[in-house]
Amino acid sequence: MPQLPPSLLGVTAFLLSKVGIAGRRRMGDRLRGHGIGLWDMAVLAALRDFGPASQRELGVRLGIDPSDLVAVMDTLVPLGLVERERDPEDRRRYRVAVSPAGRATLEASLREAGEARDELLAALDEDERASLHALLRKAYAGLEPRARA
């Protein structure tokens, strides 16, 4: 098999992109088995971690466009993974909560995320994986204020 150009392999953004694409594919394949995608998993995680929220609050928290969030709800509601009701304080808004089935799906998805990570980073030992994760988290927090602890 022909080698990639060494100068290209010296470009961090290229490497991050290629590893990111591979990770997204692996996660996408695994999540499809649950009938969901990455944004669906993100919404389930936000609802589990922070509690019920309006669709608007979810969109702001996760940086999801309102029309894209409607599509996420169109996936999660029929699967019974979230419960969506009119907000009693403002009937124009929907209030969304994760259901027991949604919690179970999220837990299974997080386990599979660990398996996907292990496949993706098989060339690294556990300490290297932990270091890479910490560095990526730090780099992302520098770009995205919502990712700061």
C-alpha positions, 0 to 999 in steps of 0.5 A: 500500500502506498504511503501518505506524504510525510508532510501531510502526516505532519499536519495535526488538523489532518490527523485529527480530521482522519481520526475524527471521521473514523470515530464518527463512523464507528459510533454511527454504526453502533448507534444505528443499532439503537435507532439513534444517531450522535445528536440523539445521544447528545440530547439523551445525555443532556437530559440525563445529566441536567434534567428536563428542559425545554427544546429551546434550552436543549438547543442552546446547551448543545448548539443544535439549530432549532430545526435540527432539534425538531428532527432529533425529537422526531426520532426520540419521541416515537422510540419512547426514549424521551417524554415531551409535553407542553410546558405548564408554565408556557404552553407554547413551549415543549418540556422534554425529559428522558424516559427509562428506555432513554436512560437504558439506551444512553447507558448502552450507547456509552458502553459502546462508545467505550468499545468504539474508543478501544477500537479507534485507539487500539495502537495506544496503551491505556495511559496514552488513551487517557492523556489523549483524552485529557489533551483533546478535552483541554483543546476543545474547552479552549474553543468551546466555553460550554466544554469548560469544567 
